[in-house]
Amino acid sequence: MIDRVCVVGAGAVGGVLGTRLAAAGVRVSAVARGATLAALREHGWRLRERSTGALLTAPAAASGDPAELGVQDLVVLSVKATALADAVRALPPLVGPDTVVLTAMNGVPWWFFAAGAGVPAELRGRPLRAVDPDGVVGATVAAERVLGGVVHYSAAVFEPGVAVLNAIGHGLIVGEPDGSRSERAAGVVRLLSDAGIPTVLSTRIQADIWYKLWGNMTMNPVSVLTGATSDRILDDPLVHEFCAGVMREAAEVGDRIGCHIDETVADRMTVTRGLGAMTTSMLQDASSGRPIELDALVGAVREIAAAVGVPTPATDALMGLTRLHARTRGLYP
């Protein structure tokens, strides 16, 4: 039974999960800092539904010191990939023998090749230096403790401690890295679903991660380079074709690692166009002067492509241009 939940990263994604769970009666705490910590302590969990304007609130136990919160049944890790190494250093006081760590983050996670249905044997256990360059994350959070999560709802933060839910979409996908249908994964699915967050159980979570990555690994960095919303990116025929080239490369990599994508590039772009004039999360970060998650979305794809022998000239160009642009603005190391 899941009785105690802690959110590490109470931003857009974590704020939605934390508020919905707390409002459903679950004991939900948060590890936070600065203005977010102050807001959670003063106001509790807050979630504004964009469609109705309603504000959902619930009590929150928040601390900058994880030791004050104690061992949890479930830890939701929903930080930006750029903050991951620092965030996992906070986990040990929250983790007991049976604690589950749910990763709800953008891009390719550090545990991607830990195990799993479809993962090539020669890649199994391979670390990803793009997202865990020093091995700190993998050494701190054992892969067998992890549940993978893929977020398919749209949320944002416009002031500390207040998440804004733009659209619930398809909610969440949750799955074991080894592809099994475990009771702990089923328990997390029930917990989130009962809290009003549509959640499904996957036996191919790596493929689900790759599919989402395939859709946002171009829009995000190109939006940072251009300052444009997704509709304008797709409307420019040259940029449209460049993005399609990157996606074709990523699809070929996916085929080599057991993450085949059935959809065509054109069909996926039609889905993106249906979202309207979308401001990507990476552009929101860049506009606010925050570091961008380039390594998790693009660098990891290049690393995996090199491991399986797939040339990626378009992806290389996207990485180089975005990295240089971000470095000149202090948004990338």
C-alpha positions, 0 to 999 in steps of 0.5 A, spaced: 500 500 500 502 506 498 501 511 504 507 516 503 509 520 497 514 525 496 515 529 490 522 531 488 521 537 483 514 541 485 514 544 478 509 543 473 509 536 472 510 535 480 505 540 482 500 537 478 501 530 481 502 533 488 496 537 488 491 531 485 494 526 490 494 530 496 487 533 494 485 525 494 487 524 501 494 521 500 499 524 504 504 528 499 510 531 501 515 535 497 523 537 497 523 544 495 528 550 495 527 557 495 521 561 493 517 554 491 519 552 498 516 558 501 510 558 497 508 550 499 509 552 506 505 558 506 499 556 501 500 548 500 499 545 494 496 549 488 493 547 481 490 552 477 486 548 471 486 553 465 480 550 462 475 552 468 480 557 471 479 553 478 484 553 483 485 546 487 488 546 493 491 541 498 495 541 504 503 540 503 508 538 508 514 541 504 522 541 506 529 543 504 531 537 508 529 530 506 531 527 513 525 531 516 520 528 511 523 521 512 522 514 508 517 514 503 513 509 499 513 512 493 518 518 491 516 522 484 522 524 481 520 530 476 526 535 476 529 538 470 534 533 467 539 539 468 538 538 476 538 531 476 544 530 479 543 535 485 536 532 486 538 525 487 543 527 492 537 528 496 534 521 495 537 517 501 533 519 507 527 518 503 528 511 501 527 505 505 527 497 502 521 498 499 521 505 496 519 506 489 522 511 485 517 514 479 521 518 474 517 523 470 522 527 466 523 529 459 528 525 455 532 519 455 533 517 463 539 514 465 536 507 467 534 506 459 538 500 458 538 497 465 533 492 463 527 491 458 523 488 453 527 489 446 533 492 449 539 489 445 543 484 449 549 488 447 547 495 450 543 492 457 546 495 463 550 501 458 550 507 462 548 514 458 554 519 459 549 524 456 544 524 462 549 521 467 556 524 466 559 522 472 555 516 474 552 519 480 545 518 478 546 511 477 550 509 483 545 513 487 538 510 485 539 503 483 535 501 477 531 496 480 528 501 484 525 505 478 519 505 475 519 509 468 514 514 467 512 518 461 508 525 461 503 526 456 499 532 459 501 539 458 503 544 464 506 550 466 509 554 472 508 562 472 509 563 479 512 559 485 508 553 488 502 554 483 502 549 477 497 550 471 494 544 468 493 546 460 490 540 458 490 533 461 491 529 454 493 522 455 495 523 462 501 518 464 504 512 462 508 508 467 512 501 467 517 497 469 524 498 466 524 490 465 517 490 462 514 486 467 507 487 470 509 488 477 504 489 483 508 495 485 507 498 478 499 496 478 499 500 485 502 506 482 497 506 476 491 505 481 494 511 486 494 516 480 488 514 476 484 514 483 487 521 484 484 524 477 490 523 473 489 518 467 494 513 467 496 506 464 501 501 465 506 499 459 510 493 458 514 497 453 516 503 457 522 504 453 519 504 447 514 509 450 519 514 452 522 514 445 516 515 442 515 522 446 522 523 445 521 523 437 516 528 437 519 533 442 527 532 440 526 537 434 520 542 436 524 544 443 531 546 441 529 549 434 524 553 438 530 555 442 534 557 436 528 561 433 524 563 439 518 561 434 512 557 437 511 550 434 506 552 428 511 557 425 516 552 426 512 547 422 510 552 417 517 554 414 518 549 409 526 549 410 525 548 417 520 543 417 524 538 412 530 539 417 526 537 423 523 531 419 530 529 417 532 529 425 526 525 426 528 520 421 534 519 424 531 518 431 526 513 428 532 509 425 536 509 432 529 506 435 529 500 430 536 498 432 534 498 440 527 495 440 523 502 440 520 501 433 515 507 431 509 505 427 507 512 425 510 516 419 514 523 420 508 526 417 503 523 421 507 525 427 507 532 425 500 533 424 499 531 431 504 537 433 500 542 428 494 540 432 496 543 438 496 550 435 501 555 437 505 551 442 511 554 446 515 549 448 518 547 455 525 548 453 523 555 450 520 557 456 526 555 460 530 559 455 526 565 456 526 565 463 534 564 463 534 557 466 538 551 463 536 547 457 535 540 457 539 539 451 543 533 453 537 529 455 533 530 448 538 530 443 545 529 446 542 522 448 540 520 442 547 522 439 550 517 444 545 511 442 546 512 435 554 512 435 553 506 439 549 502 434 552 505 428 547 510 425 549 516 422 546 522 425 548 528 421 542 532 422 541 531 429 549 533 430 547 539 426 541 541 431 545 539 437 551 543 435 547 549 433 543 549 439 549 548 444 552 554 441 546 558 442 545 556 449 552 557 451 552 564 449 546 565 453 549 562 459 544 556 458 548 550 457 555 548 460 
